[in-house]
Amino acid sequence: MPLTTRLRTAVTDSLAEAVADYQQFHRTPELSMAETQTAAAIAEFLTGLGLAPQTFGGTGVVAVIENGDGPVVAYRADTDGLPIAEDTGLDYASHAEGTLPDGTTTPVMHGCGHDTHITVGLYLARFLTEHREAWAGTVVLLFQPGEETAAGAQAMLDDGLWETVVNPEVVYGQHVWPGRAGDVYVSSGTAMAMSDSLRVTVRGKQAHGSQPENAIDPIVLGAFMITRLQSIVSREISGRDTAVVTVGTFHGGLKENIIPETAVFTLNIRTFDEDVRAVVLDRVHRIVRAEAEASGAPEPLIEPMHSFPRCVNDPDRTAAFVSAAGAELGEDHVHVVPAVTGSEDFGAFGDALGVPYVYWFFGGYSPAVLDGDEPPAGNHSPHFAPDDVPTTLETGLRAALTAVLSDLGKAEG
């Protein structure tokens, strides 16, 4: 069922204010699990609506809106930025800095659009509190930190979220991406890939660069490991399955004429199936250790960095969302798409309770940009910036309201 005229008008009338809030969040991003000012701004906004926000997982914020008897629905928005130097040229571009876990200072940017998610979540809270006549039940609003590192959802759960807050019957969430502003995109069933990131420390033997016979070169050894790892997908995974193995960093040595003691590389694995995931992880460990043994090197150290859980949209709830969003936005603006190889920890909230969830995407670019000579910047790019912010926010708000309200009861009277 589409939104009421009164509610849709409220969304339109609030867009200028929402855009201003979005720009402020864009200016002031914070790194994962360090979103202290962001969390404070979210709590202040929610408190101003008469709600009583609670903190979970350090910088996660949760607010519960009760409105009589009815279903319980949760909606999640993530809040963290990325260690990226923004290069958008916007007059509200970020100049913020943050500190990485290793102590390194880095520029910070909302390069994945979480500023959009925060804004949509806050105005969803506003419209639900100001238009209680349109619904009945309970809404749990989850403002989650640390999505980029897969730490935030689990931190909130470990902090007793579902032992403290009323449990929802369904969880919704969404993400802006380089699609058409005004459109939403959703997958039925598997929606996003699982992700595992590992750090490998290759151990060798240091020597002078002129005396390689006295060394075990971890850089050469690491290069063999990295090359061999690329054969996992092409030679050890069935063509009927999907996996991605990416080595993203490789660091070793301090000077060109010194063979170092160690070298370090990090890799990221994406899979859609638990069995395939287990095979890929097993092959990574086997190859890394076997290459070290072949070189007479000490056993390498393989350390997990972070892991994203599955994200599987409930087919029935997804079909209901597609129908409701089509009625609200127009059927031509709702697209059912294949699963993407990006990853999310959103699914942890529903999986922890065994309840269904639906996660979708909404576009951030105008037709002029999408149909231009160059493809628009994607998420995690220093150039990522929705160019039609009002339409982007309006679509996100209407989609969120449609999903939440379609599961809630109707107010009496």
N, C-alpha and C positions, 0 to 999 in steps of 0.2 A: 504494500500500500504506500503511495507517495506521501510526502510530508504535507501537513496542512498549509494552507496559504499563509496563515499567520506565522507559522514557524519558518517557512521558506523566506518570507519577507524579513523576519528577524535576522536570518543569516545574511541576506543581501545588505541590510541596513548597517550591519556590524563590520562589513569587510574592511573599510578604511581603518578602523581601530585594530582589527586583527592583523592587517598588513603592518601597521606600526609596531605592534608587539612582536611579530615575526622578525622584522628588521632588527629589533633590539636583541632578540635571542641570537640572530645571525652574527651580530657584532661581538657577542660575549660567549663563545663556546668554551667548554671545558673538557678535559680529557676523561676517559673512562674511569669510573669509580672515584673521580675527584670533582664531581659536579655540584660543589657546595653552594655557589652563588645561584646556579640554575635551580637547584632544589629549593633554595630560599625564595626565589621569585615565583616558582610554581606554588609553593605553600602559601605565600602572601596572596596570590590571585584567588586560590581556592578559599582561603579564609575570608576574603572579601565577599565571597558568594554565600557566606554563612555556613560553610562546611568546616569539618574538623580534620584536617589532613594528619596522617600518621607517617612515620619514617620507618622504612625497612631496608636492610642491606646497606646501611650507611647513608647513601644519597638517593635512595628510592622514596617516592612520595605516593601515598595511597589515600584516596578520599572515597567515602561511601555516601551515595545519595539515596535516601529512603523516601518512598512515596506511596505508602500503603501496601496492601497485599498484592502479590504478583510475583512473577519470575525474578530471578537474580541473574544479571548479565554483567560481564566484565569487558572493559575496553582498555587496551594497553597502548602507550606511546613511549618511545625510547628518547633519551635526552642527551647522550654524549656526543662530543665532537671527535675529530681525527687529528693526528699529528701531521698536518699539511699546511704549507704556506699558501694562503689564498692568492689566486691570480685571476680574479673576475673583473676587476676594475670598478666594482660597485661602490657607490658613495657610502654604503653601510657595510663595507667589507670588514672582515675580522683582522685585527692586529694583535690578537691575544696570543699569549704564550703559556706553556704548561711544562711540567716536569715529568719525564718518562720514568718508569720504575728503576732504570739504571742510573738516574740522576741527570740525564741529558735534558737540556732545555730545548724546547721545540716550538715552532709556530703551531697554532691550533685553528682549525676551520670546521664549520659544519658542512663538510664535503660530502655528507651522505643524506642531507636533508632532514636531520632530526629536529632542526629548528622549526620546520614545517609541522612535524609530528607533535611537538610540544604545543604549538599554537592551536592546532586542530583539537587536541585533547582538552586544553583549557576552555576553548569556546564551546566544545561539546558539553563540558560541565556547566558552563553559563546558560546555555539554551535549555538544558534539562532542568536546572533549578528555577529558571524564570518561566518555564512553560510546563509546569506540572500538570496542567489540565489535559495534556496530550498523552499522558502515560500513567501507568501504575506498576509498582514493583520496586526493585532495588538495582542500582547501577554501581559497580565497583570500578573506579578509575585508577589505573596503574601507570605511574610515570616511572619508567624503569631506567636505571643507570647502566653503564657498562655493556651495552649491546655489542659494541665493536670488538670486545675482547671475550665475549661469551661468559662474562663473569656476573653480570647484573641480575638476570632472572634467577639464577641459582642462589645468589646472595640474598635476594629477597625471600626466596623459599626457605633457605636455611635459617633466616631470621624469624621464622614462624609466621609467615604471611597467612597461609591458609588455616593455621591454628588460631589466628587472631581475628581475621576478617571473614565475614560471611562468605560462604563458598558459592561461586557462580555455577550456573547450569551450562553456560557457553561463554567462550572468550573470543573477542574480535580484535583485530589490529590491521594496520595498513602501512604502506611505505611509498613515499614519492619516488619516482624514477623518470628516466628520459623518454616518457611517452607523451601523448597529446593531452594538453591541459583540457579538462572537461571529461576525460575518459577514465575508466577503471579497468583493471586487468586482473583476472583471478584464475587460479588453477584448481581443479577438482582432484582430490586425493593428494598425492605427493606434490608439494608446492615449492619446496626449496631443498637444497642438498644438505646432507650432514657435512661437517667440516672438522678436520683434525690438523693441527699445526704442531710440528716437531722441531726441536733444535738438536743438531748433531755436532758434537765436538769430536773432530778427527784428531787422534793422538799420534804423534810421530816422534822423531828424535832430532834435536837441533844440531846444526853444524854450520860451518862457514860455507858460503855459496860456492867457493872454489873447490870444496871437498865433499861432493855429494855422496861419495862412497862411505862417508862416516855418518850419514843421515838416513832417516826415514822421512821422506818429504810428505807432510800432510796436505800440502796444496795439490800435488800431483795425485795423491791418493784420493783426496776429496773430489777432484775432477773426474776420476774414474767412477767413483760412487755416483756422482750426479748424472753422468752419461748413462750408466747402467740403470739408474732409477727410471729413466724415461722409457725403458723397455717394459715396465710393468703393465702399463695400459695397453700397449700394442701387442704384447706377447703373452701376458698372463691373465688378462681379463677377456671374457667372451665378448664378441662383437654385439651380442644382445644386451649387454650391460653397459653402464656409463661410469666412468671414473676420470678424474683429473688429478695429476700429480705435478705440482709446480714448485721449483726451487726459487725462492724469492730473494735470498741474500747469501753472500759468500764472503767471508772475511778471513784473511790469514796473513801473517807477517807484518813487519814494521819497516824493513829495508830490503832493497833489491838484491843485496849480496849476503843475506842471512836466510838460511832455511829454518823456518820457525819450528817450535815445539808442537804447536797446535794450529788448527784451522777450524772455523765454525761456519756451518751453513744451516739455513732454516728452510723447511718445506711445508707446503700446504696440500692437503688431500681433500677432494670433494667426491662424495658418493651418494647414491640415492637408496641403497639397499644395505641392510646390516651385514648380510653375508659377504657382499662385495667389499664393504668397509673392512671386515675382518681379514679378508684375503690380502687387500692392498697393504694394510698395516703390517701383516706378517711378512710380506715380500720386502717391504722397506727394511725391516729389521734384519732379515736374512741377507739381503744384498749388502747393506752397510757393514755388517760383521764379516761377511765372506770376503769382501774386498780388502778389509783390514788384515784378515788372516793371510790372504794371498800376498800382501806386501810385507808380511812379518811385523806389522804394527801392533801396538797395544790395542785392546778392545776399545772401540769408540764409545762415547757416552751419548745415549739417545734419550732426550728429555721431552715429555709432552709440554706444550705451551698452553694451548687452550683447545676446547672442543665444542662445536655447536651441535645440539641435538637435532633430531628429525623435526620436520614441520610438515604435517600431513593434514590437509583440510578435510573436514568431514564432508562426504559427498552430498548428504541430504541438506545439511546447513548451507553448503555452498550453492546448491541449486536454489534454495530459498533466497539467498542473498542475490544471486543473479537475477531472479525474477523481481525482487523488490527494488534493486538498484536500476533495473531496466525500466520499471514503472516510474521511478523518480527522475532518472537522468536521460532516459530514452534508450531503447534497445540498441541503437547503433553506437552508443557510447559505453557499452559494457561488453568486454571481450573475454572469452574463455581461452586461456593460453596454456602451452605446455609448462612443466615445472622449470624453474631457473636454477642455475648452478651456484648462485649466491646462497648464503646461509644466514640463519636467524636463530636466536635462542627464545623467541616468542613461544614456540610450541611447548616449552617446559612448563608454562603456567597451566595449560590444559592437561598435559600428560601427567602432571603431579596429582591431579584429581581424577583423572580418567574421564574428563568431560570433552565434548567436541569443541573445535575452534575453527575459525576461518580467517585467513590472512590474504590480503589483496594489495595491489599496487594502484597508484593513481598518477596521472601524467603531470609533468611540470613545464612543458614547453609549448609555445604557440605554434600553429601551423606554419607560420613564416619561417621559424627556426627549424622545425622538423623537416620541412620541404626545401631547405636551403642547400647550397652546394656541399657543405660539410656537415657530417652528423654532429648533433649536439653533444656536449660533454656528459659523460655518465657519472654515476655515483663514485665517490672516492677519487675524483679528479679535482685538482686545484682550480679548475674552470667551471665546476658544477654550480649552476645557479638558475633556478626556474625563472624564465623571463616574463611569464604571465602570472605573477604571484596572486592577484585577486582571484582569477579563475581556478588556480591550483588550490588555494585555501577553500574556496567555495565548494569545489568538487569533493575535497577531503571531508569537509564538514557535512555536506549532504549525504555522502556515502556512509559516514560514521553514524549519523543520526538515523538513517534508513535502516542500517543493520541492527542497531541497538533497539530502536523503537519497534521494529517488526517482531522482536522476541518478547517485548514487554506487554503487559496487560493494558487495557484502556481505563482511564480514570472514570469513576462513576459520576453521574450527573451531567 
